[in-house]
Amino acid sequence: MHQSLPAVGAAEVPADAFVLDVREDGEWVAGHVADAVHIPMGTLIGRIDEVPQEARVYVMCRVGGRSGQVTAYLVQRGWDAVNIDGGMLAWEAAGRPMVSETGTPPYVA
């Protein structure tokens, strides 16, 4: 049994937070947090230097599974990382702002 991960609800993420979105490209394009940084989970290890160690990192995926794995990985390596409970679906449900890369209204893919 592993220890429980640090997690916050979508409504509690500060507006100026560093949000790391670990979803795939198609999910990102459809809709994401405006200032989030997109590093798909499969590319994280090669791009780990893009994740700041001096700030709390809020990790996002669609529902919280992939982001939970990434949060665990970061925490084990000394980051202050927190999983966003419920992911983008919870973010959308909480009415938090989203943008898309397509010019159409954002949605969670």
C-alpha distances in whole Angstrom, upper triangle without the diagonal:
4,7,9,12,15,17,21,23,26,28,27,27,30,33,34,30,29,27,26,26,24,26,28,32,33,31,32,36,35,34,32,32,35,35,31,31,30,28,27,23,25,27,25,25,28,29,27,30,30,27,29,27,29,28,25,24,23,22,23,23,24,21,18,16,18,18,15,14,17,16,13,16,18,16,15,19,20,21,21,20,19,18,21,19,21,23,26,27,26,28,31,31,31,34,33,35,35,37,38,40,42,44,43,41,37,35,31,31
4,6,9,12,14,18,21,23,26,24,24,27,30,30,26,26,24,23,23,22,23,26,30,31,29,29,33,33,32,29,29,32,31,28,27,27,25,24,20,22,24,22,22,25,26,23,26,27,24,25,23,25,24,22,20,20,18,20,20,22,20,16,15,16,16,12,12,14,13,10,12,15,13,12,16,17,18,18,16,16,15,18,17,19,21,24,25,24,26,29,29,29,32,31,33,33,35,35,37,40,42,41,39,35,33,29,30
4,6,9,12,16,18,21,24,22,22,25,28,28,24,24,23,22,23,22,24,27,30,32,29,29,33,33,31,29,28,31,30,27,27,27,25,24,21,23,25,22,22,26,26,23,26,26,23,24,22,23,22,19,19,18,17,19,20,22,20,16,15,17,16,12,12,15,12,10,13,14,11,11,15,15,16,15,14,13,13,17,16,19,20,24,24,23,25,28,28,27,30,29,31,31,34,35,37,39,41,41,38,35,33,29,30
4,7,9,12,15,18,20,18,19,22,25,25,22,21,20,20,21,20,22,25,28,30,27,27,31,30,28,26,25,28,27,24,25,25,24,23,20,23,24,22,22,26,26,23,25,25,22,23,21,23,21,17,17,16,15,17,18,19,17,13,13,15,13,10,12,13,11,9,13,14,11,13,16,16,16,14,13,11,11,13,12,15,17,20,21,19,21,24,24,23,27,25,28,28,31,32,34,37,38,38,35,31,29,26,27
4,6,10,13,15,18,16,16,19,22,22,18,18,16,16,17,17,19,22,25,27,24,24,28,28,25,23,22,25,24,21,21,21,20,20,17,20,22,19,20,23,22,20,22,22,18,19,18,19,17,14,13,12,11,13,15,17,15,11,11,13,10,7,9,10,7,7,10,11,9,11,14,13,13,11,9,7,7,10,10,13,14,18,19,17,19,22,22,21,24,23,25,25,28,29,31,34,35,35,32,29,27,24,25
4,7,11,13,15,13,13,15,19,19,15,15,15,15,16,17,19,23,26,27,24,24,27,27,25,22,20,23,22,19,20,21,20,20,18,22,22,19,21,24,22,20,22,21,17,17,16,17,15,11,11,10,10,13,15,17,15,12,13,14,11,9,12,12,8,9,12,11,9,12,14,13,12,9,7,5,6,9,10,13,14,17,19,17,17,21,21,20,22,21,23,23,26,28,30,33,34,34,31,28,26,23,25
4,7,10,12,10,10,13,16,17,14,14,13,14,15,16,18,21,24,25,22,21,25,24,22,19,17,20,20,17,18,19,19,20,18,21,22,20,21,25,23,20,23,21,18,18,18,18,16,12,11,9,9,11,13,15,13,10,12,13,10,9,12,12,9,11,14,13,12,15,17,16,14,11,9,5,4,6,6,10,11,14,15,13,14,17,17,16,19,17,20,20,23,25,27,30,31,31,28,24,23,20,22
4,6,8,6,7,10,13,15,12,14,12,14,15,16,18,22,24,25,21,21,24,23,20,17,16,19,18,16,18,19,20,21,20,23,24,21,24,26,24,22,24,22,19,19,19,19,16,12,11,9,10,11,13,15,13,11,14,15,12,11,15,15,12,14,17,16,15,18,20,19,16,13,11,7,6,5,6,9,10,13,14,11,11,15,15,13,16,14,17,18,21,24,26,29,30,29,26,23,21,19,22
4,5,5,7,11,13,15,13,15,13,15,15,17,18,22,24,24,20,20,23,22,18,16,14,18,18,16,19,20,21,21,21,24,25,23,26,28,26,24,26,24,21,21,22,22,18,15,14,10,11,11,13,13,11,11,14,16,13,13,17,17,14,17,20,19,18,21,23,22,19,16,14,10,9,6,5,7,9,11,11,8,8,12,11,9,12,11,15,16,19,22,25,27,28,26,23,20,19,17,20
4,5,6,9,11,13,11,13,11,13,13,16,16,20,21,21,18,17,20,18,15,13,11,14,15,14,16,17,19,20,20,23,24,22,25,27,25,24,25,23,20,21,22,22,18,15,13,10,11,9,11,12,11,11,15,16,13,14,17,17,15,18,21,19,19,23,24,23,20,17,14,11,10,6,7,7,7,8,9,6,5,9,9,7,9,8,11,12,16,18,21,24,24,23,20,17,16,14,17
4,6,8,10,13,12,15,13,16,16,19,20,23,24,24,21,20,22,21,17,15,13,15,16,16,19,20,22,23,23,27,28,25,28,31,28,27,28,25,22,22,23,23,19,16,16,12,14,13,15,15,14,14,18,19,17,17,21,20,18,21,24,22,22,26,27,25,22,19,17,14,13,9,10,11,11,11,12,8,7,10,9,6,8,7,11,13,17,20,23,25,25,24,21,18,17,16,20
4,6,9,11,10,13,12,15,17,19,21,24,25,26,22,21,24,23,19,17,14,16,16,16,18,20,22,23,23,27,27,25,27,30,27,25,26,24,21,20,21,20,16,13,13,11,13,13,16,17,16,15,19,20,16,17,20,19,17,20,22,20,20,23,24,23,19,16,14,11,12,9,10,12,12,13,14,11,10,13,13,10,12,10,13,15,19,22,25,27,28,27,24,21,20,19,22
4,6,8,7,9,9,12,13,16,18,22,23,24,20,19,21,21,17,14,11,13,13,12,15,17,19,20,20,24,24,22,24,26,23,22,23,20,17,17,18,17,13,11,10,8,10,11,14,16,15,14,18,18,15,16,19,17,15,18,20,18,18,22,22,20,17,14,12,10,10,8,10,12,11,12,14,11,9,13,14,11,12,10,12,13,17,20,22,25,25,25,22,19,19,18,21
4,5,5,9,10,13,15,19,20,24,24,25,22,20,23,22,19,15,12,13,12,12,15,18,20,22,23,26,26,23,26,27,24,23,23,20,17,16,17,16,12,11,11,9,13,14,17,19,19,18,21,21,18,19,22,20,17,21,22,20,20,23,23,21,18,15,14,12,13,11,14,16,15,15,17,15,12,15,16,13,14,11,12,14,17,20,23,26,26,26,23,20,21,20,23
4,6,9,10,13,15,19,20,23,23,24,21,19,21,21,17,14,10,10,9,11,14,17,20,22,23,27,26,24,27,28,24,23,23,20,18,17,19,17,14,13,13,11,14,14,17,19,20,19,23,22,19,21,23,21,19,23,24,22,22,26,25,24,20,17,16,15,16,13,16,17,16,15,17,15,12,14,16,13,13,9,10,12,14,18,20,23,23,23,20,18,19,19,22
4,7,9,12,15,18,20,23,23,25,22,19,21,22,18,15,11,10,8,10,13,16,18,21,22,26,24,22,25,26,22,21,20,17,15,14,16,14,11,11,11,11,14,15,18,20,21,20,23,23,19,21,23,21,19,22,23,20,21,24,24,22,18,16,15,15,16,15,18,19,17,17,20,18,15,17,19,17,16,13,12,14,16,19,20,24,24,24,22,20,21,21,24
4,6,9,12,15,18,21,21,23,20,18,20,21,18,14,10,11,9,9,11,14,16,19,19,23,22,19,22,23,19,18,18,15,13,12,13,12,9,7,7,7,10,12,15,18,19,17,20,19,16,17,20,17,15,19,19,16,17,21,20,18,14,12,11,11,12,12,15,17,15,15,18,16,14,17,19,16,17,13,13,14,16,19,20,24,24,25,23,20,21,20,23
4,7,10,13,16,18,19,21,19,16,19,20,17,13,10,11,8,7,8,11,13,15,16,20,18,15,18,19,16,14,14,11,9,9,11,11,7,7,5,6,9,10,14,17,18,17,19,17,14,16,18,14,13,17,17,14,15,19,18,16,12,11,10,10,12,12,16,17,15,15,18,17,15,18,20,18,19,15,15,15,16,18,19,23,24,25,23,20,21,20,22
4,6,10,12,15,16,18,15,13,16,17,14,10,8,9,7,5,6,9,10,13,14,17,16,14,17,18,15,14,15,12,10,11,13,14,10,9,6,5,6,7,10,13,15,13,16,14,11,13,15,12,12,15,16,13,15,18,18,17,13,12,10,10,10,9,13,14,11,11,15,14,12,15,17,16,16,13,13,12,14,16,17,20,22,22,20,17,17,16,18
4,6,9,12,13,16,14,11,15,16,14,10,9,11,9,6,5,6,7,9,10,13,12,10,13,15,12,11,13,10,8,10,12,14,12,10,7,6,5,6,9,12,14,12,14,12,9,12,13,10,10,14,13,11,14,17,16,16,13,12,10,10,10,10,13,14,11,12,15,16,14,16,19,18,19,16,15,14,15,16,17,20,22,22,21,18,18,16,17
4,6,9,10,12,10,8,11,13,11,8,8,11,10,6,6,5,6,7,8,12,12,10,14,15,13,13,15,12,11,14,16,18,15,14,10,9,6,5,6,9,12,11,12,10,8,12,12,10,11,15,14,14,16,19,18,19,16,16,12,12,11,10,13,13,9,9,13,14,12,14,17,17,18,15,14,12,13,13,14,17,20,20,19,15,15,12,13
4,7,9,12,10,9,12,14,13,11,12,14,14,10,9,6,5,4,5,8,9,8,12,13,12,12,15,13,12,15,17,19,17,16,12,11,7,6,6,9,11,10,10,7,6,10,10,8,10,13,13,13,15,17,17,19,16,16,13,13,11,11,14,14,10,11,14,16,15,17,19,20,21,18,18,16,16,16,16,19,22,22,21,17,16,14,13
4,7,8,6,6,10,11,11,10,12,15,15,11,11,8,7,5,7,9,10,11,14,16,14,15,18,16,15,18,21,23,21,19,15,13,10,8,5,7,10,10,10,8,8,12,12,11,13,16,16,16,19,21,21,22,20,20,16,16,13,13,15,13,10,10,12,15,14,15,18,19,20,18,17,15,15,14,14,17,20,19,19,15,14,11,10
4,6,5,6,9,10,11,11,14,16,17,14,12,9,8,5,8,9,10,12,15,15,15,16,19,17,17,21,23,26,24,22,18,17,14,11,9,10,13,14,13,11,12,15,15,14,17,19,18,19,22,23,23,25,22,23,20,19,17,17,18,17,13,13,15,18,17,18,21,22,22,20,20,16,16,14,13,15,19,19,19,15,14,12,10
4,5,5,6,9,10,11,14,15,16,13,12,8,9,7,11,11,11,13,17,16,15,18,20,17,18,21,24,27,25,24,20,19,16,13,12,12,16,17,17,14,15,19,18,17,19,22,21,21,24,26,26,27,24,25,22,22,20,19,21,19,16,14,17,19,18,18,22,23,23,21,19,16,14,12,10,12,16,16,17,14,14,12,10
4,5,5,6,9,11,14,16,17,15,15,11,12,10,13,14,15,17,20,20,19,21,23,21,21,25,27,30,27,26,22,20,18,15,12,12,15,17,17,15,16,20,20,19,22,24,24,24,27,29,29,30,27,28,24,24,21,20,21,19,16,14,15,19,18,17,20,22,21,20,19,15,14,11,10,11,14,14,15,12,11,10,8
4,6,5,7,8,12,14,16,13,13,10,12,10,12,14,15,16,20,20,19,21,23,20,20,23,26,28,25,23,20,18,15,12,9,8,12,14,15,13,14,17,18,17,19,22,22,22,25,27,27,28,25,25,22,21,18,16,17,15,12,10,12,15,14,13,17,19,18,17,16,12,12,10,10,12,15,14,13,10,9,7,5
4,6,6,6,9,11,12,10,10,7,10,9,12,14,14,15,19,19,17,19,20,17,18,20,23,25,23,21,18,16,14,11,9,10,13,15,16,14,14,18,18,17,18,22,21,21,24,26,26,27,23,23,20,19,17,16,18,16,12,10,13,15,14,14,17,18,18,16,14,11,9,8,8,10,13,13,13,10,10,8,8
4,6,7,11,11,13,12,12,10,13,12,15,17,17,18,22,21,19,21,23,20,20,23,26,28,25,24,21,19,17,14,13,13,17,18,20,18,18,21,22,20,22,25,25,25,27,30,29,30,27,27,24,23,21,19,21,19,16,13,15,18,16,15,19,20,19,17,15,11,9,6,5,7,10,10,11,8,9,9,9
4,7,11,12,15,14,15,13,15,14,17,19,19,21,24,24,22,24,26,23,23,25,28,30,27,26,22,20,18,15,13,12,15,17,19,18,18,21,23,21,23,26,26,26,29,31,31,32,28,28,25,23,21,19,20,17,14,11,13,16,14,12,16,18,16,15,13,10,8,5,7,7,10,8,8,6,6,6,6
4,7,9,12,11,13,12,15,14,17,19,20,20,24,24,22,23,25,21,21,23,26,27,24,23,19,17,15,12,11,10,14,16,18,17,16,20,21,20,21,25,25,24,27,29,29,30,26,25,22,21,19,16,17,15,12,9,11,13,11,10,13,15,13,12,10,6,5,4,7,9,10,9,8,4,5,6,7
4,6,9,7,10,9,12,13,15,18,18,18,22,22,19,20,22,18,18,20,22,23,20,19,16,13,12,9,10,10,13,14,17,15,14,18,19,18,18,22,22,21,23,26,26,26,23,22,19,18,16,13,15,14,10,7,11,12,9,9,13,14,13,10,8,5,6,6,9,11,13,12,11,7,8,8,10
4,6,5,9,10,13,14,17,20,19,18,22,23,20,20,21,17,16,18,20,21,18,16,14,11,11,9,11,12,14,15,18,17,14,18,20,18,18,21,22,20,22,25,25,25,21,20,17,16,15,12,15,14,11,8,12,12,9,10,13,12,11,8,7,5,6,9,11,14,15,15,13,10,11,11,13
4,6,9,11,14,16,19,22,21,20,23,24,20,21,21,17,17,18,21,21,18,17,15,14,14,13,14,15,18,19,21,20,18,21,23,20,20,24,24,22,24,28,27,26,23,21,19,18,18,15,18,18,15,12,15,16,12,12,16,15,13,10,7,6,6,8,10,13,13,14,13,10,13,13,16
4,7,9,13,16,18,21,19,18,21,21,18,18,18,14,14,14,18,17,15,15,13,12,13,12,15,17,19,19,21,20,17,20,22,19,19,23,22,20,22,25,24,23,20,19,17,17,17,15,19,19,16,14,17,17,14,15,19,17,16,12,10,9,9,11,12,16,16,18,16,14,16,16,18
4,6,10,12,14,17,16,15,18,18,15,15,16,12,11,13,16,16,14,13,10,9,10,9,11,14,16,16,18,16,13,17,18,15,15,19,19,17,19,22,21,21,17,17,14,14,14,13,16,16,13,12,15,16,13,14,18,17,16,13,11,10,10,12,13,16,17,18,17,14,15,15,16
4,6,10,12,15,13,11,15,15,11,12,12,9,9,11,14,15,13,13,10,10,10,10,12,15,17,16,18,15,13,17,17,14,15,18,17,15,18,21,19,19,16,16,14,15,15,14,18,18,15,14,18,18,16,18,21,20,20,16,15,13,13,13,13,17,19,20,20,16,17,16,17
4,6,9,12,10,10,13,13,10,12,13,10,10,13,16,18,16,16,12,12,10,10,10,13,16,15,16,13,12,16,16,13,15,18,17,16,19,21,20,21,17,18,15,16,15,15,18,18,14,13,17,18,16,17,21,21,21,18,16,14,13,13,12,16,18,19,19,16,16,15,15
4,6,8,6,6,10,10,7,9,11,9,9,13,15,18,17,16,13,13,10,10,11,14,16,15,15,12,11,14,14,11,13,16,14,13,17,18,17,19,16,17,15,16,15,16,18,18,15,15,18,20,18,20,23,23,24,21,20,17,17,16,15,19,21,22,22,19,19,17,17
4,6,6,6,10,11,10,11,14,12,12,16,18,21,20,19,15,14,11,10,9,12,15,14,13,10,10,13,12,10,13,15,14,14,18,19,18,20,18,19,16,17,15,16,18,17,14,14,17,19,18,20,23,23,24,21,21,18,18,16,16,19,22,22,22,19,18,16,15
4,5,5,8,10,10,11,14,13,12,16,18,21,20,18,14,14,10,10,9,12,14,12,11,7,8,11,9,7,11,12,11,12,15,16,16,18,16,18,15,15,13,15,17,17,14,15,18,19,19,21,23,24,25,23,23,20,20,20,19,22,25,25,25,21,20,17,16
4,6,8,9,10,11,15,14,15,18,20,23,22,21,18,18,14,14,13,15,17,16,14,10,12,14,11,10,14,15,12,14,17,18,17,20,18,20,18,19,17,19,20,20,17,18,21,23,23,24,27,28,29,26,26,23,23,22,21,23,27,27,27,24,23,20,18
4,6,6,6,9,12,11,12,16,18,21,21,20,17,17,14,15,14,17,19,18,16,13,13,16,13,11,15,16,13,14,17,18,17,19,18,20,17,19,18,20,22,22,19,20,23,24,23,25,28,29,29,27,26,23,23,21,20,23,26,27,27,24,23,21,20
4,5,5,6,9,9,9,13,14,18,17,17,14,14,12,13,13,17,18,16,15,12,11,13,11,8,11,13,10,10,14,14,13,15,14,16,14,16,15,17,20,21,18,19,22,23,22,24,27,27,28,25,25,23,22,22,21,24,27,28,28,24,24,21,21
4,5,5,9,10,10,14,14,18,18,18,15,17,15,16,17,20,21,19,18,14,14,15,13,10,13,13,10,10,14,13,12,14,14,17,15,18,18,20,22,23,21,22,25,26,26,28,30,31,32,29,28,26,26,26,25,28,31,32,32,28,28,25,24
4,6,8,9,11,14,16,19,20,20,17,19,17,18,19,22,24,22,20,17,17,19,16,13,16,17,13,13,17,17,15,17,16,19,18,20,20,23,25,26,23,24,27,28,27,29,32,32,33,30,29,27,26,25,24,27,30,31,32,28,28,26,25
4,5,6,8,11,13,16,17,17,15,16,15,16,17,20,23,21,20,16,16,18,16,13,15,17,13,12,16,17,14,16,15,17,16,18,19,21,24,24,21,22,25,26,25,27,30,30,30,27,26,24,23,23,22,25,28,29,29,26,26,24,24
4,5,6,9,10,13,14,15,12,14,13,16,17,21,22,20,19,16,14,16,14,11,12,14,11,9,13,13,11,12,11,14,13,16,17,19,22,23,21,22,25,26,24,27,30,29,30,27,26,25,24,24,24,27,30,31,31,27,27,25,25
4,5,7,9,12,13,15,13,16,15,18,20,23,25,23,23,19,18,19,18,14,15,17,14,12,15,16,12,13,12,15,15,18,19,21,24,26,23,24,28,28,26,29,32,31,31,28,27,25,25,25,24,28,30,32,32,29,29,27,27
4,6,9,12,12,13,11,14,13,15,17,21,23,21,21,18,16,19,18,14,15,17,15,12,16,17,14,15,12,14,14,17,18,19,23,24,21,21,25,25,23,26,29,28,28,24,23,22,21,22,21,25,27,28,28,25,26,24,25
4,6,9,9,10,8,11,11,13,16,19,21,19,19,16,14,16,15,12,12,14,12,9,12,14,12,12,9,11,10,13,14,16,20,21,19,20,23,23,21,24,27,26,26,23,22,21,21,22,22,26,27,29,28,25,25,23,24
4,6,6,8,8,11,12,15,18,22,23,21,22,19,16,18,18,14,13,16,14,11,13,15,12,11,8,9,10,13,16,17,21,23,20,21,25,24,22,25,28,26,27,23,23,22,23,24,24,28,29,31,30,27,27,26,27
4,6,8,8,12,13,17,20,24,24,21,22,20,17,18,18,14,13,15,13,10,11,13,10,8,6,7,9,13,16,18,21,24,22,23,27,26,24,27,29,28,29,25,25,25,26,27,28,31,33,34,33,30,30,28,29
4,7,9,13,15,19,22,25,26,23,25,23,19,20,21,17,15,17,17,13,13,15,13,10,8,8,11,14,17,19,22,25,23,24,28,26,24,28,30,28,28,25,25,25,26,28,29,32,33,35,33,30,31,29,31
4,6,10,12,16,19,23,23,21,22,21,17,18,19,16,14,16,16,12,13,16,14,12,8,7,9,11,14,16,19,22,20,21,24,23,21,24,26,24,25,21,21,22,23,25,26,30,31,32,30,27,28,26,28
4,7,10,13,17,20,20,17,19,18,14,15,16,14,11,14,14,11,11,14,13,11,8,5,6,7,11,12,15,18,17,18,22,20,18,22,23,21,22,19,20,20,22,24,26,29,30,31,29,26,26,24,26
4,6,10,13,17,17,14,16,15,11,12,14,11,9,12,12,9,10,13,13,11,8,6,5,6,9,10,14,16,14,16,19,18,16,19,21,20,21,18,18,18,20,22,23,26,28,28,26,23,23,21,23
4,7,10,13,14,11,14,13,9,10,13,10,8,12,13,11,11,15,15,14,11,9,6,5,6,6,10,12,10,12,15,14,12,16,18,16,18,14,16,16,18,19,21,24,26,26,24,20,20,18,20
4,7,11,11,9,10,9,5,8,10,7,6,10,11,10,11,14,15,15,11,11,7,6,5,6,9,11,8,10,14,13,12,15,17,17,18,15,16,15,17,18,20,23,25,25,23,19,18,16,17
4,7,8,7,9,8,5,8,11,9,9,13,14,13,15,18,18,18,15,14,11,9,7,6,8,9,5,7,10,10,9,12,14,14,16,13,14,13,15,16,17,20,22,22,20,16,15,12,13
4,6,6,7,6,5,9,10,10,11,14,15,15,17,19,20,21,18,17,14,12,9,8,9,8,5,6,9,10,10,12,14,15,17,15,15,14,15,15,17,19,21,21,19,15,13,10,11
4,6,8,8,8,11,13,13,14,17,18,18,20,22,24,24,22,21,17,15,12,10,10,7,5,5,6,9,9,10,12,14,15,14,15,13,15,15,17,18,21,19,17,14,11,7,8
4,6,8,8,9,12,13,14,16,18,18,19,22,23,24,22,20,17,14,10,9,7,4,4,6,6,7,10,11,12,13,16,15,17,16,18,18,20,22,24,22,20,16,14,10,11
4,6,5,6,9,10,10,12,14,15,16,18,20,20,18,17,13,11,7,7,6,5,5,8,9,9,11,13,14,15,17,16,18,17,19,20,22,24,26,25,23,19,17,13,14
4,5,5,7,9,10,11,13,14,15,17,19,20,18,18,15,13,9,10,9,9,8,11,12,13,15,17,18,19,21,20,22,20,22,22,24,26,28,27,25,21,19,15,15
4,5,5,6,9,10,11,12,14,16,17,19,17,17,13,12,9,11,11,11,9,12,13,15,16,18,19,20,22,20,21,20,21,21,22,24,27,26,25,21,19,15,15
4,5,5,6,8,10,10,12,14,15,16,14,14,10,9,6,7,9,10,8,11,13,13,14,16,18,18,20,18,19,18,20,20,21,24,26,26,24,20,18,15,16
4,5,5,6,9,10,10,12,14,15,14,13,10,8,6,8,9,10,10,13,15,14,16,18,19,20,22,20,22,21,23,24,25,28,30,29,27,23,21,18,19
4,5,5,6,9,10,11,13,15,13,14,11,11,9,12,12,14,13,16,18,18,19,21,23,23,25,23,25,23,25,25,26,29,31,31,29,25,23,20,20
4,5,5,6,9,10,11,13,11,12,9,9,8,11,13,14,13,15,18,18,18,21,23,23,25,22,23,22,23,23,24,27,29,29,28,24,23,20,20
4,5,5,6,8,10,11,9,9,6,6,6,9,11,14,12,15,18,17,17,21,22,21,24,21,23,22,23,24,25,29,31,30,29,25,24,21,21
4,6,5,6,9,10,10,10,8,9,9,12,14,16,15,19,21,20,21,24,25,25,27,25,26,25,27,28,29,32,34,34,32,28,27,24,24
4,6,5,7,9,9,11,9,11,11,15,16,18,17,20,22,22,22,26,27,27,29,26,27,26,27,28,28,31,34,34,33,29,28,25,25
4,5,5,6,5,8,6,9,10,14,16,19,17,20,23,22,22,25,27,26,28,25,26,25,26,27,27,31,33,33,32,28,27,25,25
4,5,5,5,6,6,8,10,14,16,19,18,21,24,22,22,26,27,26,28,26,27,27,28,29,30,34,36,36,34,30,29,27,27
4,6,7,10,10,12,14,17,19,22,21,24,26,26,26,29,30,29,32,29,30,30,31,32,33,36,38,38,37,33,32,29,30
4,6,9,10,13,15,19,21,24,22,25,28,27,27,30,32,31,33,30,30,30,31,32,32,35,38,38,37,33,33,30,30
4,7,9,12,15,18,21,24,22,25,28,27,26,30,31,30,32,29,30,29,31,32,32,36,38,38,37,33,33,30,31
4,5,9,12,15,18,21,19,22,25,24,23,26,28,26,28,25,26,26,27,28,29,33,34,35,33,30,30,27,28
4,7,10,13,16,19,18,20,23,22,21,24,26,24,26,23,24,24,26,28,29,32,34,34,32,29,28,26,28
4,7,10,13,16,14,17,20,18,18,21,23,21,23,20,21,21,23,25,26,29,31,31,29,26,25,23,24
4,6,9,12,12,14,17,15,15,18,19,18,20,18,19,20,22,24,25,29,30,30,28,24,23,21,22
4,6,9,8,11,14,12,12,16,17,16,18,16,18,18,21,22,24,27,28,28,26,22,20,18,19
4,6,5,8,10,9,9,12,13,12,15,13,15,15,18,19,22,24,26,25,22,19,17,15,17
4,6,9,9,7,9,12,12,12,15,14,16,17,20,21,24,26,27,26,23,20,18,15,17
4,7,6,5,8,10,10,10,13,13,16,15,18,19,22,24,25,24,21,17,15,12,14
4,5,6,6,9,10,11,13,12,13,13,15,16,19,21,22,21,19,15,13,10,12
4,5,5,6,8,10,11,9,11,9,12,13,16,17,19,17,15,11,9,6,9
4,5,5,6,9,10,10,12,11,14,15,18,19,20,18,15,12,9,6,9
4,5,5,6,9,9,12,12,15,17,20,22,22,20,17,14,12,10,13
4,5,5,7,6,8,9,12,14,17,19,20,18,15,12,11,9,13
4,5,5,6,8,8,11,13,16,17,18,16,12,10,8,8,11
4,5,8,10,11,15,16,20,21,21,19,15,13,11,10,14
4,6,9,11,15,17,21,22,22,20,17,14,13,13,17
4,6,9,12,15,19,20,19,17,14,12,12,12,16
4,7,10,13,17,19,18,17,14,12,12,12,16
4,7,11,14,16,15,14,11,9,11,12,16
4,7,10,12,12,11,9,6,8,9,12
4,7,9,9,9,7,5,8,10,13
4,6,6,7,7,5,8,10,11
4,6,8,9,8,11,12,13
4,5,8,8,11,13,13
4,7,8,12,15,15
4,6,9,12,13
4,7,10,12
4,7,9
4,6
4
